[in-house]
Amino acid sequence: MKSLNRARTRACVLTSFTLAIGALCGTASAQSSVTLYGVVDNAFAYVSDQRGHSNVYMSQGNLQASKFGLLGSENLGGGTKAIFRLESGFNSLTGAQASAGTIFNRQAYMGLSNDRYGTLTLGRQYTPYFSMVGALGPTGVLTGATGAHPGDVDALDTTLRFNNAVTYASPVIAGFAFSAQYGLGGMPGSIASGGNFSAALRYDYKPVSVAAGYVKLKDIATSPALGTFAINSPVNNGYASAQSAQLIAAAARYAYNDLMLGLNYSNVQYAPGSRSLFADEAVFNSYGAVATYRFTPAVNVAAGYSYTRASKANGIADPAQYHQVSFEETYSMSARTTFYALQAYQHARGKSLVAAGGGLAIANAVAVVGDSQNASPSSGPSQFVAMVGLRHAF
């Protein structure tokens, strides 16, 4: 009977979207919580040119990706918590999983967090490169659907995750924060084979925020450590057979009252291997500027410009160049519901190396706005995209 009474003191209480579990025994205590969160985002879209034709259609996950997740923590005492996150992306127009066969395709990790020593997590995770630099880059201001650099060539949108990842994130010390991550390849006989690495540093002081990040990917086609890496647009699909890739990016912001100004830069290098279809290293450099202004607590506008240029493009004399301008207007109808409008225009010129019939070909560069049109690029050098939608967060 005594053991039964002790068990009853560990009762579970369910509240709206939050599970709170309390355990009391003498003077010791522990608290844990699990929070359900998510986003549903749908819009009407117009594209001036999708493979030769204009199109009006419904699109989803534009302002923010449609998703749901569980975020949990348990207080272990002494400033230490056990934490976990499970997050799934889905198509809010059809209900389909964002990645077939992978329910928690966005994030799935657990670990320990301490206010003094930092956080250590294990599982499928975003890279520090994305978390620290991406947050200050173009997609942290302008949605990736229309604001990402062409085809999201530098993975500053949510297209880079590591499986089997070990991540350490430091506490903030004098405005500085550091994070490093290694994705274990798990290949027998060689711990380094298939492993991927990322690190980033961020500094925040009053109105100024600056971040720089690095990613090294190895064995791109075969590594079990590489959870997601998009090489699926005409900008870079000619290098999908790369043996390795290196990404370096930096971003900075300055905020003054309701105005924010930002600059960003990225360098992406694809290196061939013995089985690659291309022969020489390829390099993409992107330069960008963003600005936002809040007219009222509910009304916000943003604008951005980016220039991306390929170089060392496998002997191409006139390598591809992309100019892109993007705009975003949002009206917060409540703390959770936002009405939005997006517009973007891109112009491409030069030549690019593209996948063609199981091989490669040199072709005229075509426009592909942000990463919303990777599967449906323009048939020519220009593309205009406009969207009007509604996003609800819970």
Helices and strands as residue ranges (DSSP letters): H 2-8, E 12-15, E 18-25, E 28-50, E 53-60, E 67-77, E 80-89, E 107-114, E 118-126, H 128-128, I 129-134, G 138-140, H 144-147, G 150-152, E 160-169, E 176-183, E 196-205, E 208-218, E 226-229, G 237-239, E 244-256, E 259-271, E 282-294, E 299-311, E 321-332, E 337-349, E 351-356, E 359-364, E 382-393
